[in-house]
Amino acid sequence: MVRAFLPSRTIGTGQVTSNAVLEPAYELGGDAFEHSIIGHCLHAAVFDAMGHDLQAGLTSSVALAANRNTRRRGADLAETAHSIDHALADVFPDRYATAVLSHLDLITGRLTWINCGHPAPLLIRGREVVHGAMDRPSELPLGLGACQPDNVRTTHHIQLEPGDRVLLYTDGVTDARSRSGERFGEGGFADFIIRAMAAGEAAPEALRRLMHTLLTHKQQGRLTDDATIVLFEWHPAAPPGTRPSGV
């Protein structure tokens, strides 16, 4: 059901390319992703609803719908999070979803995001992860913010450099374990993507092979939680000297 609401797995322009993949677990889960380009802005998000049942899928579907409706009205990220908070509280008052909501200005490379109780995004610059670049204190998951009228979402900003890649992901990727109990972790999947793309693989193929690795080598063909990744790269056509610098 959730898959029916998801956008195309690959979108892009001359300034940005975004790729996404969702590998569902054997049990019902609540992962979802969103990315779209409107004007000079990339909108990208990942959601992970609580639970492993039908309501988890319904929760992420409501979050997706509220996100899209608010975005189409031209709302900023704080307004979008506020709208999703209240939509979830109205429909499923005992449920919530963690999420990262982000906007990338395709002209300037300024990335804006809100972290709602979710794993922090990863910034890949060149052939390495810039550790801690997007680590910020996370906030209440979506749906719980509506319970606190004075809750104000914190919007974070960072300046990307041409060629930077950003990874949004759910914990089904990092928490995947081998038969011996070894955790895949942030380093495992980020290094996999870096090596694959350095070898010339296109991003969709790198993500496909990553999920195949999770299934065959880590989980013996069966995930215990949904695994979702959104990977976008800013590759502006303007000369480097015309872009702003700094964070």
C-alpha positions in Angstrom: 0.0 0.0 0.0 2.8 2.4 0.9 4.6 1.6 -2.3 1.7 2.8 -4.3 2.1 6.3 -2.8 5.9 6.5 -3.3 7.4 8.7 -6.0 9.8 7.5 -8.7 13.0 6.1 -7.3 15.2 8.4 -9.5 14.7 12.1 -10.2 17.1 14.8 -11.4 18.0 17.9 -13.3 21.3 19.4 -14.5 21.8 20.6 -10.9 20.8 17.6 -8.7 20.2 13.9 -8.8 18.2 12.0 -6.2 17.9 8.3 -5.9 15.9 6.3 -3.4 15.4 2.6 -2.5 13.1 0.9 0.0 13.5 -2.8 0.9 10.5 -4.0 2.9 11.0 -6.4 5.8 9.2 -9.7 6.1 6.9 -8.2 8.7 4.8 -5.1 8.0 6.8 -1.9 8.5 6.4 1.8 8.3 9.2 3.2 6.1 8.6 5.7 3.3 10.5 8.2 1.3 9.7 11.3 -0.6 11.7 13.5 -3.1 10.6 16.0 -5.6 11.9 19.1 -7.4 9.8 22.2 -7.5 11.4 25.3 -9.1 14.9 25.6 -7.7 14.4 23.4 -4.7 14.8 19.7 -4.0 12.5 18.4 -1.3 13.7 15.1 0.2 12.5 13.2 3.2 12.5 9.8 4.9 9.9 8.5 7.4 9.9 5.6 9.8 6.6 5.0 11.6 6.5 3.1 14.9 5.5 -0.5 15.0 5.5 -3.5 12.6 1.9 -3.8 11.7 -0.8 -2.4 9.3 -1.1 0.8 11.3 2.6 1.5 10.8 2.0 1.6 7.0 -1.1 3.8 7.5 0.9 6.1 9.7 3.6 6.7 7.2 0.9 7.1 4.4 -0.7 9.9 6.4 2.7 11.5 7.0 3.4 11.4 3.3 0.1 12.9 2.4 0.4 15.7 4.9 4.0 16.4 3.8 2.9 16.7 0.1 -0.1 18.9 0.8 1.9 21.3 2.9 4.8 21.4 0.5 2.5 22.2 -2.5 1.3 25.3 -0.5 4.8 26.6 -0.5 5.3 26.0 3.3 8.7 26.0 4.9 10.0 23.0 6.8 8.8 24.1 10.2 5.3 24.6 8.9 5.5 21.2 7.2 6.6 19.4 10.4 3.8 21.2 12.2 1.2 20.1 9.7 2.4 16.4 9.8 2.4 16.6 13.6 -1.3 17.5 13.7 -2.3 15.2 10.9 -0.9 12.2 12.7 -2.2 13.3 16.1 -5.7 13.6 14.6 -5.8 10.3 12.8 -3.5 8.1 15.0 -3.2 9.8 18.4 -1.2 6.8 19.8 1.3 6.6 17.0 4.3 8.6 15.7 6.9 8.6 13.0 10.5 9.6 13.1 11.7 11.6 10.0 14.2 13.9 8.4 12.7 16.6 6.2 15.0 18.5 3.9 15.1 21.3 1.3 18.1 21.9 -1.0 18.4 25.2 -2.8 19.7 24.1 -6.2 21.2 27.5 -7.0 23.2 28.2 -3.8 23.6 24.6 -2.5 22.2 25.6 0.9 20.7 22.5 2.6 18.0 23.0 5.2 16.7 20.2 7.3 14.7 19.2 10.4 15.4 16.0 12.4 12.4 14.6 14.1 13.8 11.8 16.3 15.6 10.2 13.4 19.2 9.1 12.6 21.3 12.1 11.5 21.9 12.4 7.7 25.4 11.7 6.4 27.4 14.0 4.2 29.8 12.4 1.7 32.4 14.7 0.3 34.8 13.2 -2.3 35.5 9.7 -1.1 34.8 10.0 2.6 32.1 10.7 5.1 32.4 14.1 6.8 31.9 12.8 10.3 29.5 14.9 12.4 28.8 17.4 9.6 25.0 16.9 10.0 24.8 15.7 13.6 22.4 17.9 15.5 20.2 17.3 18.5 17.1 15.4 17.3 13.6 16.5 18.4 10.2 14.9 19.1 9.0 12.4 16.4 6.2 13.6 14.2 2.9 13.2 15.9 4.2 13.9 19.3 4.9 17.6 18.6 1.2 18.3 18.5 1.0 17.3 22.1 3.1 20.3 23.1 1.6 23.5 21.8 4.8 25.5 22.6 7.0 23.0 20.6 9.0 24.8 18.0 10.9 22.8 15.5 14.6 23.7 15.0 15.7 24.2 11.4 19.3 23.4 10.6 21.5 24.6 7.7 24.7 23.6 6.0 26.4 24.8 2.8 27.1 22.0 0.3 30.0 22.0 -2.1 29.7 20.9 -5.7 29.7 17.1 -5.9 28.6 16.6 -2.3 26.2 13.7 -1.6 23.8 13.5 1.3 22.4 10.2 2.6 19.0 10.1 4.4 18.3 6.6 5.8 16.3 4.6 8.3 17.7 2.4 11.0 16.7 -0.7 9.2 19.9 -0.2 7.2 22.3 0.4 10.0 20.8 -2.1 12.4 20.8 -5.0 9.9 22.9 -7.8 11.5 24.6 -10.9 10.3 24.0 -14.3 11.7 26.8 -13.8 14.1 25.2 -10.5 15.3 27.5 -8.1 13.6 25.8 -4.7 13.0 26.1 -3.2 9.5 26.4 0.3 11.0 26.8 3.8 9.4 30.3 3.1 8.3 29.4 -0.1 6.6 26.8 1.2 4.2 28.4 4.6 3.6 31.7 2.9 2.7 29.9 0.5 0.4 28.3 3.4 -1.5 31.5 5.4 -1.7 33.5 2.4 -3.1 30.8 1.5 -5.6 30.4 5.0 -7.0 34.2 5.6 -7.0 34.4 2.5 -9.2 32.0 4.1 -11.7 28.7 2.6 -10.7 25.6 4.7 -11.1 23.8 5.6 -7.9 20.7 3.4 -8.6 23.0 0.4 -9.2 25.0 1.1 -6.0 21.9 1.2 -3.9 20.5 -1.9 -5.5 23.7 -3.8 -4.7 23.7 -2.4 -1.2 20.3 -3.9 -0.5 21.3 -7.2 -2.1 24.3 -7.2 0.3 22.0 -6.6 3.2 19.7 -9.4 2.2 22.3 -12.1 1.2 25.3 -11.4 3.4 23.8 -9.8 6.5 20.3 -11.0 6.8 20.3 -14.3 4.9 17.5 -13.1 2.6 15.2 -11.7 5.3 15.2 -8.2 6.8 13.8 -7.7 10.3 13.0 -4.0 9.7 12.3 -1.9 6.5 15.5 -0.4 5.0 15.2 2.9 3.2 17.8 5.2 1.7 17.6 8.5 -0.2 20.9 9.6 -1.8 21.1 13.0 -3.5 24.0 14.8 -5.1 24.4 18.5 -5.8 26.2 19.0 -9.1 25.6 22.6 -10.2 26.6 23.7 -13.7 27.7 27.2 -12.6 31.5 28.0 -12.3 32.7 27.3 -8.7 33.7 31.0 -8.2 30.0 32.0 -8.4 28.9 29.9 -5.5 28.8 30.9 -1.9 31.1 29.3 0.6 30.9 28.6 4.3 28.3 26.8 6.5 
